[in-house]
């Protein structure tokens, strides 16, 4: 299941609020519940979401520069 950038951003915001508020259980819009056993698990989930967002925001290079010689 691939998430969109807006869904990932919303998930990151919810995870951050829950982590800073001391909440260890999150219920998503589908009604599914996720319970974290420790702050380290929550930090790992937050880092994973941050990496996924960074991949969406990475831009592809639009200019390629060739360095060539005549071989002399």
Buried (B, 14 or more C-beta within 10 A) or exposed (E): EEBEEEBBBBBBEBBBEBBEEEBBEBEEEEEEEBEBEEEEEBEEBBEBBBEBBEEEEEEEEEEEEEEEEEEE
